[in-house]
Amino acid sequence: MVQLIFFLSKLAFIQMPSIRGRIVISALVGVATGAFCLFLVRTLHQGAGDFSWAIHLAQRFLARQNPYDTPAEQYPFTAALFALPFVRFSPETAAAIFYGFSSALLAFGLTRTGYHRLLVFLAYPYWIGLLTVQWSTVITASAFFPLLIPVAMAKPQVGLPVFLTHFNRRSFWACVAVGLLSLILMPRWPHLWVGQMGYYQHFFAIAVLPGPLVLLALLRYRDRDAWLLLFTSLMPQRWFFDAFVLWLIPKSRRELLVTVVFSWCSGIWRWYHQPTDFVQVGRWIVLSIYLPMLVIVLMRRTAQDGDVGSGEVSDMELNRL
């Protein structure tokens, strides 16, 4: 993985990626991260990590049993639909395939405008997500592929801001189709799932001081990235990996480097301190991730000023591809 990090940093200075180059780089990222994920989950004996709960849903459904048979099962049944192809694998292999494929999709989406956006993979939330096999990577990737947006339904508290800021007609109807399919297969799942919400420990970034400063993003209300930042701050979150979707905001090499460096402040703090509660976790996430993202949004020129690096212009161009 050290070689991969060095390789990504060199690619950040290469412009005008070709489709063949993007495919090769994405495949390399997927294979490397999948292999490293496999090594980690085997070494730490954690099965499929957090992805285990989606597999649990799918397995209980196939066995015609109640998938919400434990308070620890807090994912909506929609997550089971995406986990069904993985039930035949061992937990460790399923985790490796899932996270490797998620990373490959994200790499392919990021490289539409240049290899420099691969610096996203150096952010601390990505690595803690890899360690625990999270959905945040594939949900971030869904912003680049309209038909992939339904994966946001697997973890709504992370996916809803991405959906609200990146959906189009095709992605909307794809989500409707997935939602209807889930209700056909298990009509009572929303009721059962809502009953689990009381067990979900969380924080709201906007409610953790100095989180209310995120409201300043409304000064850039025409920038979709400002809304992504605000919507994410309003969602219940649990740990550092949930904020990874915010790396859809930085576009330039400088923005990426600044946010990546600040994100590791949380990583260093976490290494030496055990959080006493989720409010403390939230405060460090706000300080090291939300506020740097806010500064980036506020310092950009508006689209009317002709700044092609703004989130509004570049992302609109991406969605037309």
C-alpha positions as a Markdown table, in Angstrom:
| # | Residue | x | y | z |
|---|---|---|---|---|
| 1 | Met | 0.0 | 0.0 | 0.0 |
| 2 | Val | 2.9 | 2.4 | 0.5 |
| 3 | Gln | 3.8 | 1.9 | -3.2 |
| 4 | Leu | 0.2 | 2.7 | -4.1 |
| 5 | Ile | 0.2 | 5.9 | -2.1 |
| 6 | Phe | 3.4 | 7.0 | -3.8 |
| 7 | Phe | 2.0 | 6.1 | -7.2 |
| 8 | Leu | -1.2 | 8.1 | -6.6 |
| 9 | Ser | 0.8 | 11.1 | -5.5 |
| 10 | Lys | 2.8 | 11.0 | -8.7 |
| 11 | Leu | -0.4 | 10.6 | -10.8 |
| 12 | Ala | -1.8 | 13.8 | -9.2 |
| 13 | Phe | 0.6 | 15.8 | -11.5 |
| 14 | Ile | -0.5 | 14.1 | -14.7 |
| 15 | Gln | -3.2 | 15.8 | -16.8 |
| 16 | Met | -5.7 | 14.7 | -19.5 |
| 17 | Pro | -6.3 | 11.1 | -18.6 |
| 18 | Ser | -7.3 | 8.7 | -21.4 |
| 19 | Ile | -10.2 | 6.2 | -21.0 |
| 20 | Arg | -7.7 | 3.3 | -21.2 |
| 21 | Gly | -5.5 | 4.9 | -18.6 |
| 22 | Arg | -8.5 | 5.5 | -16.3 |
| 23 | Ile | -9.5 | 1.8 | -16.6 |
| 24 | Val | -6.0 | 0.6 | -15.8 |
| 25 | Ile | -5.6 | 2.9 | -12.8 |
| 26 | Ser | -9.0 | 2.1 | -11.4 |
| 27 | Ala | -8.3 | -1.6 | -11.7 |
| 28 | Leu | -5.0 | -1.2 | -9.9 |
| 29 | Val | -6.6 | 0.8 | -7.1 |
| 30 | Gly | -9.3 | -1.8 | -6.8 |
| 31 | Val | -7.0 | -4.8 | -6.7 |
| 32 | Ala | -4.6 | -3.1 | -4.3 |
| 33 | Thr | -7.2 | -1.9 | -1.8 |
| 34 | Gly | -9.1 | -5.2 | -2.0 |
| 35 | Ala | -6.0 | -7.2 | -1.2 |
| 36 | Phe | -5.1 | -4.8 | 1.6 |
| 37 | Cys | -8.6 | -5.0 | 3.0 |
| 38 | Leu | -8.4 | -8.8 | 2.9 |
| 39 | Phe | -5.1 | -8.7 | 4.8 |
| 40 | Leu | -6.6 | -6.4 | 7.4 |
| 41 | Val | -9.8 | -8.3 | 8.1 |
| 42 | Arg | -7.9 | -11.6 | 8.3 |
| 43 | Thr | -5.2 | -10.2 | 10.6 |
| 44 | Leu | -7.7 | -8.5 | 12.9 |
| 45 | His | -10.2 | -11.4 | 12.8 |
| 46 | Gln | -13.2 | -9.1 | 12.0 |
| 47 | Gly | -14.9 | -11.1 | 9.3 |
| 48 | Ala | -16.5 | -8.7 | 6.8 |
| 49 | Gly | -16.3 | -5.7 | 9.2 |
| 50 | Asp | -19.3 | -3.4 | 9.0 |
| 51 | Phe | -20.3 | -5.0 | 5.7 |
| 52 | Ser | -21.2 | -8.1 | 7.8 |
| 53 | Trp | -24.5 | -6.5 | 8.8 |
| 54 | Ala | -25.6 | -6.2 | 5.2 |
| 55 | Ile | -24.7 | -9.8 | 4.6 |
| 56 | His | -26.6 | -10.7 | 7.8 |
| 57 | Leu | -29.7 | -9.1 | 6.4 |
| 58 | Ala | -29.3 | -11.0 | 3.1 |
| 59 | Gln | -28.7 | -14.3 | 4.8 |
| 60 | Arg | -31.7 | -14.0 | 7.1 |
| 61 | Phe | -33.9 | -13.0 | 4.2 |
| 62 | Leu | -32.8 | -16.0 | 2.2 |
| 63 | Ala | -33.5 | -18.2 | 5.2 |
| 64 | Arg | -36.9 | -16.6 | 5.6 |
| 65 | Gln | -36.0 | -15.4 | 9.1 |
| 66 | Asn | -36.5 | -12.0 | 10.7 |
| 67 | Pro | -33.3 | -10.1 | 9.7 |
| 68 | Tyr | -33.8 | -7.6 | 12.6 |
| 69 | Asp | -33.3 | -10.3 | 15.2 |
| 70 | Thr | -30.6 | -8.3 | 17.0 |
| 71 | Pro | -30.5 | -4.6 | 18.2 |
| 72 | Ala | -27.1 | -4.4 | 16.4 |
| 73 | Glu | -28.7 | -4.8 | 13.0 |
| 74 | Gln | -29.4 | -1.1 | 12.1 |
| 75 | Tyr | -29.2 | -1.2 | 8.3 |
| 76 | Pro | -32.3 | -0.8 | 6.1 |
| 77 | Phe | -33.3 | -3.9 | 4.1 |
| 78 | Thr | -32.2 | -2.1 | 0.9 |
| 79 | Ala | -28.6 | -2.9 | 2.0 |
| 80 | Ala | -29.5 | -6.6 | 1.8 |
| 81 | Leu | -30.3 | -6.3 | -1.9 |
| 82 | Phe | -26.7 | -5.1 | -2.7 |
| 83 | Ala | -25.2 | -7.8 | -0.4 |
| 84 | Leu | -27.0 | -10.7 | -2.0 |
| 85 | Pro | -24.2 | -11.4 | -4.5 |
| 86 | Phe | -21.7 | -11.7 | -1.6 |
| 87 | Val | -23.5 | -14.3 | 0.6 |
| 88 | Arg | -21.7 | -17.2 | -1.2 |
| 89 | Phe | -18.3 | -15.9 | -0.3 |
| 90 | Ser | -16.4 | -16.2 | 3.0 |
| 91 | Pro | -16.9 | -12.9 | 5.1 |
| 92 | Glu | -13.2 | -11.9 | 4.5 |
| 93 | Thr | -13.4 | -12.4 | 0.7 |
| 94 | Ala | -16.8 | -10.6 | 0.6 |
| 95 | Ala | -15.2 | -7.6 | 2.4 |
| 96 | Ala | -12.2 | -7.5 | 0.0 |
| 97 | Ile | -14.4 | -7.7 | -3.1 |
| 98 | Phe | -16.8 | -5.1 | -1.9 |
| 99 | Tyr | -14.2 | -2.6 | -0.8 |
| 100 | Gly | -11.9 | -3.2 | -3.8 |
| 101 | Phe | -14.8 | -2.8 | -6.3 |
| 102 | Ser | -16.0 | 0.3 | -4.4 |
| 103 | Ser | -12.6 | 1.9 | -4.6 |
| 104 | Ala | -12.2 | 1.0 | -8.3 |
| 105 | Leu | -15.5 | 2.7 | -9.1 |
| 106 | Leu | -14.5 | 5.8 | -7.1 |
| 107 | Ala | -11.2 | 6.0 | -8.9 |
| 108 | Phe | -12.8 | 5.7 | -12.3 |
| 109 | Gly | -15.3 | 8.5 | -11.4 |
| 110 | Leu | -12.7 | 10.8 | -9.9 |
| 111 | Thr | -10.4 | 10.6 | -13.0 |
| 112 | Arg | -12.8 | 12.1 | -15.4 |
| 113 | Thr | -11.2 | 15.5 | -15.0 |
| 114 | Gly | -7.7 | 14.5 | -14.1 |
| 115 | Tyr | -5.6 | 12.1 | -12.0 |
| 116 | His | -5.1 | 14.8 | -9.3 |
| 117 | Arg | -8.4 | 13.9 | -7.7 |
| 118 | Leu | -7.0 | 10.5 | -6.8 |
| 119 | Leu | -5.5 | 12.4 | -3.8 |
| 120 | Val | -8.9 | 11.7 | -2.2 |
| 121 | Phe | -7.6 | 8.2 | -1.4 |
| 122 | Leu | -5.1 | 9.7 | 1.1 |
| 123 | Ala | -7.9 | 11.1 | 3.3 |
| 124 | Tyr | -8.1 | 9.6 | 6.8 |
| 125 | Pro | -11.8 | 8.7 | 6.5 |
| 126 | Tyr | -11.1 | 6.6 | 3.5 |
| 127 | Trp | -8.5 | 4.5 | 5.4 |
| 128 | Ile | -10.6 | 4.1 | 8.5 |
| 129 | Gly | -13.4 | 3.1 | 6.2 |
| 130 | Leu | -11.1 | 0.5 | 4.6 |
| 131 | Leu | -10.2 | -0.8 | 8.0 |
| 132 | Thr | -13.9 | -1.3 | 9.0 |
| 133 | Val | -15.3 | -2.1 | 5.5 |
| 134 | Gln | -17.7 | 0.8 | 5.2 |
| 135 | Trp | -20.3 | 1.9 | 2.6 |
| 136 | Ser | -19.0 | 5.5 | 2.4 |
| 137 | Thr | -16.6 | 4.7 | -0.5 |
| 138 | Val | -19.2 | 3.3 | -2.9 |
| 139 | Ile | -21.7 | 6.0 | -1.9 |
| 140 | Thr | -19.1 | 8.6 | -2.8 |
| 141 | Ala | -18.5 | 6.8 | -6.1 |
| 142 | Ser | -22.3 | 6.9 | -6.8 |
| 143 | Ala | -22.1 | 10.7 | -7.3 |
| 144 | Phe | -20.4 | 10.0 | -10.6 |
| 145 | Phe | -22.7 | 7.3 | -11.9 |
| 146 | Pro | -26.5 | 8.1 | -11.9 |
| 147 | Leu | -27.5 | 4.4 | -12.0 |
| 148 | Leu | -25.3 | 3.7 | -9.0 |
| 149 | Ile | -27.1 | 6.3 | -6.8 |
| 150 | Pro | -29.4 | 3.7 | -5.3 |
| 151 | Val | -26.5 | 2.4 | -3.2 |
| 152 | Ala | -27.1 | 5.5 | -1.1 |
| 153 | Met | -30.2 | 3.8 | 0.2 |
| 154 | Ala | -28.0 | 1.1 | 1.9 |
| 155 | Lys | -26.9 | 3.7 | 4.4 |
| 156 | Pro | -29.3 | 6.7 | 4.2 |
| 157 | Gln | -27.6 | 8.8 | 6.9 |
| 158 | Val | -24.5 | 8.9 | 4.7 |
| 159 | Gly | -26.2 | 8.5 | 1.3 |
| 160 | Leu | -29.1 | 11.0 | 1.5 |
| 161 | Pro | -26.9 | 14.2 | 1.1 |
| 162 | Val | -25.2 | 12.6 | -2.0 |
| 163 | Phe | -28.6 | 11.7 | -3.5 |
| 164 | Leu | -30.1 | 15.2 | -2.8 |
| 165 | Thr | -27.1 | 17.0 | -4.5 |
| 166 | His | -26.4 | 14.6 | -7.4 |
| 167 | Phe | -29.6 | 12.8 | -8.5 |
| 168 | Asn | -31.1 | 13.2 | -11.9 |
| 169 | Arg | -34.2 | 11.6 | -13.6 |
| 170 | Arg | -32.4 | 8.3 | -14.2 |
| 171 | Ser | -31.0 | 8.0 | -10.7 |
| 172 | Phe | -34.4 | 9.0 | -9.1 |
| 173 | Trp | -36.3 | 6.3 | -10.9 |
| 174 | Ala | -33.5 | 3.8 | -10.2 |
| 175 | Cys | -34.0 | 4.5 | -6.5 |
| 176 | Val | -37.8 | 4.2 | -6.8 |
| 177 | Ala | -37.2 | 0.8 | -8.4 |
| 178 | Val | -34.9 | -0.4 | -5.7 |
| 179 | Gly | -37.3 | 0.8 | -3.0 |
| 180 | Leu | -40.3 | -0.9 | -4.6 |
| 181 | Leu | -38.4 | -4.2 | -5.0 |
| 182 | Ser | -37.4 | -4.1 | -1.3 |
| 183 | Leu | -41.0 | -3.6 | -0.3 |
| 184 | Ile | -42.2 | -6.4 | -2.6 |
| 185 | Leu | -39.6 | -8.8 | -1.1 |
| 186 | Met | -40.2 | -7.7 | 2.5 |
| 187 | Pro | -43.2 | -5.4 | 3.0 |
| 188 | Arg | -42.7 | -4.9 | 6.7 |
| 189 | Trp | -39.0 | -4.0 | 6.7 |
| 190 | Pro | -39.5 | -0.2 | 7.2 |
| 191 | His | -41.5 | -0.8 | 10.4 |
| 192 | Leu | -38.9 | -3.3 | 11.7 |
| 193 | Trp | -36.0 | -1.0 | 10.8 |
| 194 | Val | -37.4 | 2.1 | 12.4 |
| 195 | Gly | -37.8 | 0.1 | 15.6 |
| 196 | Gln | -34.0 | -0.4 | 15.6 |
| 197 | Met | -33.2 | 3.3 | 15.5 |
| 198 | Gly | -33.3 | 3.7 | 19.2 |
| 199 | Tyr | -30.1 | 1.7 | 19.4 |
| 200 | Tyr | -28.1 | 3.9 | 17.0 |
| 201 | Gln | -25.6 | 6.0 | 18.8 |
| 202 | His | -24.7 | 9.1 | 16.9 |
| 203 | Phe | -24.0 | 12.9 | 16.8 |
| 204 | Phe | -25.1 | 15.7 | 14.5 |
| 205 | Ala | -22.2 | 17.7 | 13.2 |
| 206 | Ile | -24.2 | 20.9 | 13.1 |
| 207 | Ala | -25.2 | 20.6 | 16.7 |
| 208 | Val | -21.6 | 20.0 | 18.0 |
| 209 | Leu | -19.7 | 23.2 | 18.7 |
| 210 | Pro | -18.3 | 24.8 | 16.5 |
| 211 | Gly | -20.6 | 22.9 | 14.1 |
| 212 | Pro | -23.2 | 25.7 | 13.7 |
| 213 | Leu | -20.6 | 27.6 | 11.6 |
| 214 | Val | -21.4 | 25.2 | 8.8 |
| 215 | Leu | -24.5 | 27.4 | 8.3 |
| 216 | Leu | -22.2 | 29.9 | 6.7 |
| 217 | Ala | -22.2 | 27.6 | 3.7 |
| 218 | Leu | -25.5 | 29.1 | 2.8 |
| 219 | Leu | -23.6 | 32.2 | 1.6 |
| 220 | Arg | -22.7 | 30.0 | -1.4 |
| 221 | Tyr | -26.2 | 28.7 | -1.9 |
| 222 | Arg | -25.7 | 28.4 | -5.6 |
| 223 | Asp | -22.9 | 26.0 | -5.2 |
| 224 | Arg | -24.0 | 22.4 | -4.9 |
| 225 | Asp | -21.0 | 21.6 | -2.7 |
| 226 | Ala | -22.3 | 24.0 | -0.1 |
| 227 | Trp | -25.6 | 22.1 | 0.1 |
| 228 | Leu | -23.7 | 18.8 | 0.3 |
| 229 | Leu | -21.8 | 20.1 | 3.3 |
| 230 | Leu | -24.9 | 21.4 | 5.0 |
| 231 | Phe | -27.0 | 18.3 | 4.3 |
| 232 | Thr | -24.3 | 16.0 | 5.6 |
| 233 | Ser | -24.0 | 18.1 | 8.8 |
| 234 | Leu | -27.7 | 17.5 | 9.4 |
| 235 | Met | -27.4 | 13.7 | 9.2 |
| 236 | Pro | -26.9 | 11.5 | 12.3 |
| 237 | Gln | -23.3 | 10.2 | 12.1 |
| 238 | Arg | -21.3 | 7.8 | 14.1 |
| 239 | Trp | -17.6 | 7.8 | 13.2 |
| 240 | Phe | -14.9 | 9.4 | 11.1 |
| 241 | Phe | -15.7 | 7.3 | 7.9 |
| 242 | Asp | -19.2 | 8.8 | 7.6 |
| 243 | Ala | -17.7 | 12.1 | 6.5 |
| 244 | Phe | -15.8 | 10.7 | 3.5 |
| 245 | Val | -18.6 | 11.8 | 1.2 |
| 246 | Leu | -17.4 | 15.4 | 1.8 |
| 247 | Trp | -14.4 | 14.7 | -0.4 |
| 248 | Leu | -16.7 | 15.3 | -3.4 |
| 249 | Ile | -16.2 | 19.0 | -2.5 |
| 250 | Pro | -12.5 | 19.6 | -3.1 |
| 251 | Lys | -11.7 | 19.7 | -6.8 |
| 252 | Ser | -8.3 | 21.3 | -7.2 |
| 253 | Arg | -5.0 | 19.8 | -6.2 |
| 254 | Arg | -4.6 | 22.5 | -3.5 |
| 255 | Glu | -8.1 | 21.9 | -2.1 |
| 256 | Leu | -7.4 | 18.2 | -1.9 |
| 257 | Leu | -4.1 | 18.5 | -0.2 |
| 258 | Val | -5.4 | 20.9 | 2.4 |
| 259 | Thr | -8.4 | 18.7 | 3.3 |
| 260 | Val | -6.4 | 15.5 | 3.3 |
| 261 | Val | -3.7 | 17.0 | 5.7 |
| 262 | Phe | -6.4 | 18.4 | 8.1 |
| 263 | Ser | -8.3 | 15.1 | 8.1 |
| 264 | Trp | -5.3 | 13.3 | 9.6 |
| 265 | Cys | -5.5 | 15.6 | 12.7 |
| 266 | Ser | -8.5 | 13.4 | 13.6 |
| 267 | Gly | -6.4 | 10.2 | 12.9 |
| 268 | Ile | -3.5 | 11.4 | 15.1 |
| 269 | Trp | -5.9 | 12.4 | 17.9 |
| 270 | Arg | -7.7 | 9.1 | 17.7 |
| 271 | Trp | -4.4 | 7.2 | 17.9 |
| 272 | Tyr | -3.5 | 8.7 | 21.3 |
| 273 | His | -7.0 | 9.2 | 22.8 |
| 274 | Gln | -10.0 | 7.1 | 23.4 |
| 275 | Pro | -13.2 | 9.2 | 22.8 |
| 276 | Thr | -15.4 | 9.5 | 25.9 |
| 277 | Asp | -18.6 | 10.0 | 23.9 |
| 278 | Phe | -19.8 | 10.7 | 20.4 |
| 279 | Val | -20.0 | 14.4 | 21.0 |
| 280 | Gln | -16.2 | 14.4 | 21.4 |
| 281 | Val | -15.9 | 12.4 | 18.2 |
| 282 | Gly | -18.2 | 14.9 | 16.4 |
| 283 | Arg | -16.2 | 17.9 | 17.7 |
| 284 | Trp | -12.9 | 16.5 | 16.2 |
| 285 | Ile | -14.7 | 15.7 | 12.9 |
| 286 | Val | -16.1 | 19.2 | 12.7 |
| 287 | Leu | -12.7 | 20.8 | 13.5 |
| 288 | Ser | -10.6 | 18.6 | 11.1 |
| 289 | Ile | -13.0 | 17.9 | 8.3 |
| 290 | Tyr | -16.2 | 20.1 | 8.2 |
| 291 | Leu | -14.5 | 23.5 | 8.9 |
| 292 | Pro | -11.7 | 23.0 | 6.3 |
| 293 | Met | -14.4 | 22.0 | 3.8 |
| 294 | Leu | -16.4 | 25.1 | 4.7 |
| 295 | Val | -13.4 | 27.4 | 4.2 |
| 296 | Ile | -12.9 | 25.9 | 0.7 |
| 297 | Val | -16.5 | 26.5 | -0.2 |
| 298 | Leu | -16.5 | 30.1 | 1.0 |
| 299 | Met | -13.1 | 30.9 | -0.6 |
| 300 | Arg | -14.2 | 29.8 | -4.1 |
| 301 | Arg | -15.3 | 32.3 | -6.6 |
| 302 | Thr | -18.9 | 31.8 | -7.8 |
| 303 | Ala | -19.7 | 30.2 | -11.1 |
| 304 | Gln | -20.7 | 33.6 | -12.5 |
| 305 | Asp | -17.1 | 34.7 | -11.9 |
| 306 | Gly | -16.0 | 32.0 | -14.4 |
| 307 | Asp | -14.2 | 29.7 | -12.0 |
| 308 | Val | -14.3 | 26.3 | -13.6 |
| 309 | Gly | -13.0 | 24.8 | -10.5 |
| 310 | Ser | -16.2 | 25.5 | -8.5 |
| 311 | Gly | -18.2 | 22.5 | -7.5 |
| 312 | Glu | -21.3 | 23.7 | -9.4 |
| 313 | Val | -19.6 | 24.0 | -12.8 |
| 314 | Ser | -17.4 | 20.9 | -12.7 |
| 315 | Asp | -20.0 | 18.5 | -11.3 |
| 316 | Met | -22.7 | 19.6 | -13.7 |
| 317 | Glu | -20.3 | 18.8 | -16.5 |
| 318 | Leu | -19.5 | 15.4 | -15.0 |
| 319 | Asn | -23.2 | 14.5 | -14.8 |
| 320 | Arg | -23.6 | 15.2 | -18.5 |
| 321 | Leu | -21.0 | 12.6 | -19.4 |
